[in-house]
Amino acid sequence: MTIRNIAQNQMSPAMTRLASGQRVNSAADDAAGAAIIEEMTAQVRGLDQGTRNAADMQAMITTAEGGLDTVSDSLNRIRELSVQGLNGTLTDGQRAMIQEEIGQLAQGIQDAVGGTEFNTQTLLDGSVSGANTAASPSGTGPIVSINDMSGIAQAMTAIAEDGSFDLSAIDNAIDQVSAERAALGAMSNVMDYTMSANSVSSLNLADSRSRIADADMAEEMMEVEQERVINELQVMLQQQEQDLVEDSAQRLMATGA
């Protein structure tokens, strides 16, 4: 075995820890520690994925709220037109034009309800019901449901067709949309809290894991240096022994001669 082999074999554990930065590089290094590290790693990765899931859900909620904002604008315009239509100074022809615009707005509401999508999933027609956020490592999380808004467009179309300018029905529709937007806003806040809590938990758990898994670089370098000095002394002693043996052999040969 060469001098280099001796040094490398004796210093390999410390050198491995220095190279990887890890105190535990295999189960043989610390069986219990390795098991704890693996469990913590699974938890950290689960928390990080849960944070991404919550962010995706929040994006979906924001998209739905944006669609409801369009619906709300249309409803307020329909109400404005209805108040105008109730004015006794208008002719039947003028009221017909108002009804036509209300019909167009109702169709716009229907388009918003059917066309507001996230990841190809329609959001305002009742399709989103009991959606799991999966924000925790166990796969659970806040449940999201979005009410069906398609009936609002139908109600507005009926107002345009019968010319009733029913303010009570319009106000009811506005209240429904406002309540749904408030519920979505509250759920968006829940997602903010969930992401924040996950991030804090992930950081703390990762810190705890690093205390078990990470090598103390200063300590490892000291060990490597100590081993290097010992190796040099061993090599020096071996060389001296070899020199003595060779010297003795030469003397014997000289004596024999």
The 8 nearest C-alpha neighbors of each residue, nearest first, counted from 0:
[[1, 4, 2, 5, 3, 6, 8, 7],
 [0, 2, 4, 3, 5, 6, 234, 7],
 [1, 3, 5, 4, 6, 234, 0, 230],
 [4, 2, 6, 1, 5, 7, 0, 8],
 [5, 3, 7, 1, 2, 6, 8, 0],
 [4, 6, 2, 8, 3, 7, 9, 1],
 [5, 7, 3, 9, 4, 8, 230, 10],
 [8, 6, 4, 10, 9, 5, 11, 3],
 [9, 7, 11, 5, 6, 10, 4, 12],
 [8, 10, 6, 7, 11, 5, 226, 12],
 [9, 11, 7, 8, 13, 12, 14, 6],
 [10, 12, 14, 8, 13, 7, 9, 15],
 [13, 11, 15, 14, 10, 16, 9, 8],
 [12, 14, 16, 15, 11, 10, 219, 223],
 [15, 13, 11, 17, 16, 12, 10, 18],
 [14, 16, 18, 12, 13, 17, 11, 19],
 [17, 15, 13, 19, 21, 14, 20, 18],
 [16, 18, 14, 20, 15, 19, 13, 216],
 [17, 19, 15, 16, 20, 14, 21, 13],
 [20, 18, 21, 16, 17, 15, 24, 22],
 [19, 21, 17, 214, 16, 18, 213, 22],
 [22, 20, 213, 214, 19, 16, 23, 212],
 [21, 23, 214, 213, 212, 16, 24, 20],
 [24, 22, 21, 28, 212, 25, 29, 33],
 [25, 23, 21, 22, 28, 26, 16, 19],
 [26, 24, 27, 28, 23, 33, 29, 30],
 [25, 27, 30, 28, 33, 29, 24, 23],
 [28, 26, 25, 29, 30, 24, 23, 33],
 [27, 29, 26, 23, 25, 30, 24, 22],
 [30, 28, 32, 26, 27, 31, 33, 23],
 [29, 31, 26, 33, 32, 27, 34, 28],
 [32, 30, 34, 33, 29, 35, 26, 36],
 [31, 33, 35, 29, 34, 30, 36, 211],
 [32, 34, 36, 30, 26, 31, 35, 29],
 [33, 35, 37, 31, 36, 32, 38, 30],
 [36, 34, 32, 38, 33, 37, 39, 31],
 [35, 37, 33, 39, 34, 38, 208, 40],
 [38, 36, 40, 34, 39, 35, 33, 41],
 [37, 39, 35, 41, 40, 36, 34, 42],
 [40, 38, 42, 36, 41, 37, 43, 35],
 [39, 41, 37, 43, 42, 38, 36, 44],
 [40, 42, 38, 44, 39, 43, 45, 37],
 [43, 41, 45, 39, 40, 44, 136, 46],
 [44, 42, 46, 40, 201, 45, 41, 39],
 [43, 45, 47, 41, 46, 42, 48, 40],
 [44, 46, 136, 42, 48, 43, 47, 49],
 [47, 45, 49, 43, 136, 44, 48, 197],
 [48, 46, 44, 50, 49, 45, 43, 51],
 [49, 47, 51, 45, 50, 46, 44, 52],
 [134, 48, 50, 52, 46, 135, 47, 51],
 [49, 51, 194, 47, 53, 48, 52, 134],
 [50, 52, 54, 48, 49, 53, 55, 47],
 [53, 51, 49, 55, 54, 50, 134, 48],
 [54, 52, 56, 50, 55, 51, 190, 134],
 [53, 55, 51, 57, 52, 56, 58, 50],
 [56, 54, 58, 52, 53, 57, 51, 59],
 [57, 55, 53, 59, 58, 54, 60, 52],
 [56, 58, 60, 54, 59, 55, 187, 53],
 [59, 57, 61, 55, 56, 60, 62, 54],
 [58, 60, 56, 62, 57, 61, 117, 63],
 [61, 59, 57, 63, 62, 58, 64, 56],
 [60, 62, 64, 58, 59, 63, 57, 65],
 [63, 61, 65, 59, 60, 64, 58, 66],
 [64, 62, 60, 66, 65, 61, 122, 59],
 [63, 65, 67, 61, 66, 62, 180, 60],
 [66, 64, 68, 62, 63, 67, 61, 69],
 [65, 67, 63, 69, 68, 64, 115, 111],
 [68, 66, 70, 64, 69, 65, 71, 63],
 [67, 69, 71, 65, 66, 70, 64, 72],
 [70, 68, 72, 66, 67, 71, 73, 65],
 [69, 71, 67, 73, 108, 68, 72, 74],
 [72, 70, 68, 74, 73, 69, 67, 75],
 [73, 71, 69, 75, 70, 74, 68, 76],
 [72, 74, 76, 70, 71, 75, 104, 77],
 [75, 73, 77, 71, 76, 72, 78, 70],
 [74, 76, 78, 72, 77, 73, 79, 71],
 [75, 77, 79, 73, 74, 78, 80, 72],
 [78, 76, 74, 80, 75, 79, 101, 81],
 [79, 77, 81, 75, 76, 80, 74, 82],
 [78, 80, 76, 82, 77, 81, 75, 83],
 [79, 81, 83, 77, 78, 82, 84, 76],
 [82, 80, 164, 84, 78, 83, 79, 77],
 [83, 81, 85, 79, 84, 80, 78, 86],
 [82, 84, 80, 81, 85, 86, 79, 97],
 [83, 85, 81, 86, 82, 94, 80, 97],
 [86, 84, 82, 83, 87, 81, 164, 89],
 [87, 85, 84, 88, 83, 89, 82, 81],
 [86, 88, 89, 85, 84, 90, 83, 91],
 [87, 89, 86, 90, 85, 84, 83, 93],
 [90, 88, 87, 93, 86, 94, 91, 84],
 [89, 91, 93, 92, 94, 88, 87, 95],
 [90, 92, 94, 93, 95, 89, 96, 84],
 [93, 91, 95, 90, 94, 96, 89, 97],
 [94, 92, 96, 90, 95, 91, 89, 97],
 [93, 95, 97, 91, 96, 92, 84, 98],
 [94, 96, 98, 92, 93, 97, 91, 99],
 [97, 95, 99, 93, 98, 94, 100, 92],
 [98, 96, 94, 100, 95, 99, 101, 80],
 [97, 99, 159, 101, 95, 96, 100, 102],
 [98, 100, 96, 102, 97, 101, 95, 103],
 [101, 99, 103, 97, 102, 98, 104, 96],
 [100, 102, 98, 104, 99, 103, 159, 77],
 [103, 101, 105, 99, 159, 100, 104, 156],
 [104, 102, 100, 106, 105, 101, 107, 99],
 [103, 105, 107, 101, 106, 102, 73, 100],
 [106, 104, 102, 108, 152, 107, 103, 155],
 [107, 105, 109, 103, 104, 108, 110, 102],
 [106, 108, 104, 110, 105, 109, 111, 103],
 [109, 107, 105, 111, 106, 70, 110, 152],
 [108, 110, 106, 112, 152, 107, 111, 113],
 [111, 109, 107, 113, 108, 112, 114, 106],
 [112, 110, 108, 114, 109, 113, 115, 66],
 [113, 111, 123, 109, 110, 114, 115, 149],
 [112, 114, 110, 111, 115, 109, 121, 124],
 [115, 113, 111, 110, 112, 116, 121, 109],
 [114, 116, 111, 121, 66, 112, 122, 113],
 [117, 115, 121, 120, 122, 119, 114, 118],
 [116, 118, 120, 119, 59, 121, 62, 122],
 [117, 119, 120, 116, 121, 59, 122, 55],
 [120, 118, 117, 116, 121, 115, 122, 114],
 [121, 119, 116, 117, 118, 122, 126, 127],
 [122, 120, 116, 115, 123, 126, 113, 119],
 [121, 123, 116, 115, 124, 63, 127, 126],
 [122, 124, 112, 147, 148, 125, 121, 145],
 [125, 123, 147, 126, 148, 149, 122, 112],
 [124, 126, 147, 146, 127, 123, 145, 128],
 [127, 125, 124, 128, 122, 121, 123, 120],
 [128, 126, 144, 125, 145, 122, 130, 129],
 [127, 129, 144, 130, 126, 145, 143, 125],
 [128, 130, 144, 143, 142, 131, 127, 145],
 [131, 129, 143, 142, 128, 144, 127, 132],
 [132, 130, 142, 133, 140, 129, 141, 143],
 [131, 133, 140, 134, 141, 53, 142, 52],
 [134, 132, 138, 139, 140, 131, 135, 49],
 [49, 135, 133, 140, 132, 53, 52, 50],
 [134, 136, 49, 137, 138, 139, 133, 46],
 [137, 135, 45, 46, 138, 42, 49, 134],
 [136, 138, 135, 139, 45, 133, 134, 140],
 [139, 137, 133, 135, 136, 134, 140, 49],
 [140, 138, 133, 135, 137, 134, 131, 132],
 [139, 141, 133, 134, 132, 135, 131, 142],
 [142, 140, 132, 131, 143, 139, 133, 134],
 [141, 143, 131, 130, 129, 132, 140, 144],
 [144, 142, 130, 129, 141, 131, 128, 145],
 [143, 145, 128, 129, 127, 130, 146, 142],
 [146, 144, 127, 125, 128, 123, 147, 143],
 [147, 145, 125, 148, 144, 123, 124, 179],
 [146, 148, 125, 124, 123, 149, 145, 150],
 [147, 149, 150, 123, 151, 124, 146, 112],
 [150, 148, 151, 152, 147, 124, 112, 109],
 [151, 149, 153, 152, 148, 154, 147, 155],
 [152, 150, 154, 149, 153, 148, 172, 155],
 [153, 151, 155, 105, 109, 154, 150, 108],
 [152, 154, 156, 150, 151, 155, 157, 149],
 [153, 155, 151, 157, 152, 156, 150, 158],
 [154, 156, 158, 152, 157, 105, 153, 151],
 [157, 155, 153, 159, 158, 105, 154, 102],
 [156, 158, 160, 154, 155, 159, 161, 153],
 [159, 157, 155, 156, 160, 161, 163, 162],
 [158, 160, 98, 156, 102, 162, 157, 101],
 [159, 161, 157, 158, 162, 156, 98, 102],
 [162, 160, 163, 158, 159, 157, 164, 98],
 [163, 161, 159, 160, 158, 164, 98, 95],
 [162, 164, 165, 161, 158, 159, 160, 81],
 [163, 165, 81, 162, 158, 166, 84, 85],
 [164, 166, 163, 167, 168, 169, 158, 81],
 [167, 165, 169, 168, 170, 164, 78, 81],
 [166, 168, 170, 169, 165, 171, 172, 164],
 [169, 167, 171, 166, 170, 165, 172, 154],
 [168, 170, 166, 172, 171, 167, 173, 78],
 [171, 169, 173, 167, 172, 168, 166, 174],
 [170, 172, 168, 174, 169, 173, 167, 175],
 [173, 171, 169, 175, 170, 174, 151, 168],
 [172, 174, 170, 176, 171, 175, 177, 169],
 [173, 175, 177, 171, 172, 176, 178, 170],
 [176, 174, 172, 178, 173, 177, 179, 171],
 [175, 177, 179, 173, 178, 174, 180, 172],
 [178, 176, 174, 180, 179, 175, 173, 181],
 [177, 179, 181, 175, 176, 180, 174, 182],
 [180, 178, 182, 176, 181, 177, 183, 175],
 [179, 181, 183, 177, 182, 178, 64, 184],
 [180, 182, 184, 178, 179, 183, 177, 185],
 [183, 181, 179, 185, 180, 184, 178, 186],
 [184, 182, 186, 180, 185, 181, 187, 179],
 [185, 183, 181, 187, 186, 182, 180, 188],
 [184, 186, 188, 182, 183, 187, 181, 189],
 [187, 185, 189, 183, 188, 184, 182, 190],
 [188, 186, 184, 190, 189, 185, 57, 183],
 [187, 189, 191, 185, 186, 190, 192, 184],
 [190, 188, 186, 192, 187, 191, 193, 185],
 [191, 189, 193, 187, 188, 192, 53, 194],
 [192, 190, 188, 194, 189, 193, 195, 187],
 [191, 193, 189, 195, 190, 194, 196, 188],
 [192, 194, 190, 196, 195, 191, 197, 189],
 [195, 193, 50, 197, 191, 192, 196, 190],
 [194, 196, 192, 198, 193, 197, 191, 199],
 [195, 197, 193, 199, 198, 194, 192, 200],
 [198, 196, 200, 194, 195, 199, 46, 201],
 [197, 199, 201, 195, 196, 200, 194, 202],
 [198, 200, 202, 196, 201, 197, 203, 195],
 [201, 199, 197, 203, 198, 202, 204, 196],
 [200, 202, 198, 204, 43, 199, 203, 197],
 [203, 201, 205, 199, 204, 200, 206, 198],
 [204, 202, 206, 200, 205, 201, 199, 207],
 [203, 205, 207, 201, 206, 202, 200, 208],
 [206, 204, 208, 202, 207, 203, 201, 209],
 [205, 207, 203, 209, 204, 208, 202, 210],
 [208, 206, 204, 210, 205, 209, 203, 211],
 [209, 207, 205, 211, 206, 210, 36, 212],
 [208, 210, 212, 213, 206, 211, 207, 205],
 [211, 209, 207, 208, 212, 213, 206, 214],
 [212, 210, 209, 208, 213, 32, 207, 36],
 [211, 213, 209, 22, 23, 21, 210, 208],
 [214, 212, 21, 209, 22, 210, 20, 211],
 [213, 215, 22, 21, 20, 216, 16, 212],
 [214, 216, 218, 217, 219, 213, 22, 20],
 [215, 217, 219, 218, 214, 220, 17, 20],
 [218, 216, 220, 219, 215, 221, 222, 214],
 [217, 219, 221, 215, 216, 220, 222, 214],
 [220, 218, 222, 216, 221, 217, 13, 215],
 [219, 221, 223, 217, 222, 218, 216, 224],
 [222, 220, 224, 218, 219, 223, 225, 217],
 [223, 221, 219, 225, 220, 224, 226, 218],
 [222, 224, 220, 226, 225, 221, 227, 13],
 [223, 225, 227, 221, 226, 222, 220, 228],
 [226, 224, 222, 228, 227, 223, 221, 229],
 [227, 225, 229, 223, 224, 228, 230, 222],
 [226, 228, 224, 230, 225, 229, 223, 231],
 [229, 227, 231, 225, 230, 226, 232, 224],
 [230, 228, 226, 232, 231, 227, 233, 225],
 [231, 229, 233, 227, 232, 228, 6, 226],
 [230, 232, 234, 228, 233, 229, 235, 227],
 [233, 231, 235, 229, 230, 234, 236, 228],
 [232, 234, 230, 236, 235, 231, 237, 229],
 [233, 235, 237, 231, 232, 236, 238, 230],
 [234, 236, 232, 238, 233, 237, 231, 239],
 [237, 235, 239, 233, 238, 234, 232, 240],
 [238, 236, 234, 240, 239, 235, 241, 233],
 [237, 239, 241, 235, 236, 240, 234, 242],
 [238, 240, 242, 236, 241, 237, 235, 243],
 [241, 239, 243, 237, 242, 238, 236, 244],
 [240, 242, 238, 244, 239, 243, 237, 245],
 [241, 243, 239, 245, 240, 244, 246, 238],
 [244, 242, 246, 240, 241, 245, 247, 239],
 [245, 243, 241, 247, 246, 242, 248, 240],
 [244, 246, 248, 242, 243, 247, 241, 249],
 [245, 247, 243, 249, 248, 244, 242, 250],
 [248, 246, 250, 244, 249, 245, 243, 251],
 [249, 247, 245, 251, 246, 250, 244, 252],
 [248, 250, 252, 246, 251, 247, 253, 245],
 [251, 249, 253, 247, 252, 248, 254, 246],
 [252, 250, 254, 248, 253, 249, 255, 247],
 [251, 253, 249, 255, 250, 254, 256, 248],
 [254, 252, 250, 256, 251, 255, 249, 248],
 [255, 253, 251, 256, 252, 250, 249, 248],
 [254, 256, 252, 253, 251, 250, 249, 248],
 [255, 253, 254, 252, 251, 250, 249, 248]]
